[in-house]
Amino acid sequence: MVLVQRVCLFVNSEKPGAGALAEAVRTTLAGCGIAALPQAELPRCEALVAIGGDGTILRGARLALPFGIPVLGVNAGRLGFLAGLERDELHLLPLLAEPVGGDMLDARMLLEVRLWEGERQLECLCCINDAAIARHSSSRVAELTVDCGGNNFPYRGDGVIFSTPTGSTAYSLSAGGPVLDPQLESILLTPICNHLLFARSILFSPGAAFEIHIPEDGLALTCDAEPPVILRAGQRVTVRRAEEQIRFIRLKTRHFLEILSKKLVAGGREG
């Protein structure tokens, strides 16, 4: 249960109409006694309100994660799968003045991605959507072997994507992967432009752990579309479920299939 008195506003000012939408959010929140504070005041806040598209909501969620506070996305973009509200639904914001809990908090699993050189850890990253190991500075086909519990899966193409159910509608979907209900707990492995006959996604249990040895230079690791981490031959990447979760605030009751229908099947006309 969360009692929201202060929220951090995180706004994509480059998104058309996002500035005006942020002012409308600020005014509505003030009317129900909730202070809207800038990003510098995030440690004092009980929630973060991200205004923009899915990319903005992802960045806001990454900021909120170390403080353990939930995130409400307000869609100022087109699809907005992570958004809890559309721009014409601000009348629901006063619900934040009530204790937030139960069905209003949607917990999502994350991925923990580590980069190693020998036994030395170089990076530890947390992914809400996905982690991709893909070609970066080379035109050559990437040949990767994914090890899961001693079972090897060879891939020859542009790379591979490890995705949470939340991220199944992101990069993995563009690469031909399936859409997963975000309430599932699983890890989705999707090849990118695989040159082998086996080019299907594989859905693993949430307890699966993966190791990928980097055979050559020219590859990069990208988490949630953040700036890439350049990989070098001889390094290895491990992927597993993270201990942390991210929580999204839902102020309305909508089934995933309804969201999918309106945003994907209908071409994203809602946002």
VENSUL-V918874 format. One record per residue. N is the residue number from 1. RES is the residue in one letter. SS is DSSP state (@ for helix, = for strand, . for the rest). Layout:
BEGIN
n: [N	N]
res: [RES	RES]
ss: [SS	SS]
END
This chain:
BEGIN
n: [1	2	3	4	5	6	7	8	9	10	11	12	13	14	15	16	17	18	19	20	21	22	23	24	25	26	27	28	29	30	31	32	33	34	35	36	37	38	39	40	41	42	43	44	45	46	47	48	49	50	51	52	53	54	55	56	57	58	59	60	61	62	63	64	65	66	67	68	69	70	71	72	73	74	75	76	77	78	79	80	81	82	83	84	85	86	87	88	89	90	91	92	93	94	95	96	97	98	99	100	101	102	103	104	105	106	107	108	109	110	111	112	113	114	115	116	117	118	119	120	121	122	123	124	125	126	127	128	129	130	131	132	133	134	135	136	137	138	139	140	141	142	143	144	145	146	147	148	149	150	151	152	153	154	155	156	157	158	159	160	161	162	163	164	165	166	167	168	169	170	171	172	173	174	175	176	177	178	179	180	181	182	183	184	185	186	187	188	189	190	191	192	193	194	195	196	197	198	199	200	201	202	203	204	205	206	207	208	209	210	211	212	213	214	215	216	217	218	219	220	221	222	223	224	225	226	227	228	229	230	231	232	233	234	235	236	237	238	239	240	241	242	243	244	245	246	247	248	249	250	251	252	253	254	255	256	257	258	259	260	261	262	263	264	265	266	267	268	269	270	271]
res: [M	V	L	V	Q	R	V	C	L	F	V	N	S	E	K	P	G	A	G	A	L	A	E	A	V	R	T	T	L	A	G	C	G	I	A	A	L	P	Q	A	E	L	P	R	C	E	A	L	V	A	I	G	G	D	G	T	I	L	R	G	A	R	L	A	L	P	F	G	I	P	V	L	G	V	N	A	G	R	L	G	F	L	A	G	L	E	R	D	E	L	H	L	L	P	L	L	A	E	P	V	G	G	D	M	L	D	A	R	M	L	L	E	V	R	L	W	E	G	E	R	Q	L	E	C	L	C	C	I	N	D	A	A	I	A	R	H	S	S	S	R	V	A	E	L	T	V	D	C	G	G	N	N	F	P	Y	R	G	D	G	V	I	F	S	T	P	T	G	S	T	A	Y	S	L	S	A	G	G	P	V	L	D	P	Q	L	E	S	I	L	L	T	P	I	C	N	H	L	L	F	A	R	S	I	L	F	S	P	G	A	A	F	E	I	H	I	P	E	D	G	L	A	L	T	C	D	A	E	P	P	V	I	L	R	A	G	Q	R	V	T	V	R	R	A	E	E	Q	I	R	F	I	R	L	K	T	R	H	F	L	E	I	L	S	K	K	L	V	A	G	G	R	E	G]
ss: [.	=	.	.	.	=	=	=	=	=	=	.	.	.	.	.	.	@	@	@	@	@	@	@	@	@	@	@	@	@	@	.	.	.	=	=	=	.	@	@	@	@	@	@	.	.	=	=	=	=	=	=	.	@	@	@	@	@	@	@	@	@	@	@	@	.	.	.	.	=	=	=	=	=	=	.	.	.	.	.	.	.	.	.	=	=	.	.	.	@	@	@	@	@	@	@	@	.	.	=	.	@	@	@	=	=	=	=	=	=	=	=	=	=	=	=	=	.	.	=	=	=	=	=	=	=	=	.	.	=	=	=	=	=	=	.	.	.	.	.	.	=	=	=	=	=	=	=	.	.	=	=	=	=	=	=	=	.	=	=	=	=	=	.	.	@	@	@	@	.	@	@	@	@	.	.	.	.	.	.	.	.	.	.	.	=	=	=	=	=	=	=	.	.	.	.	.	.	.	.	.	=	=	=	=	.	.	.	.	=	=	=	=	.	.	.	.	.	=	=	=	=	=	.	.	.	.	.	=	=	.	.	.	.	.	=	=	=	=	=	=	=	=	=	=	=	=	=	=	.	.	.	.	.	.	@	@	@	@	@	@	@	@	@	@	.	.	.	.	.	.]
END
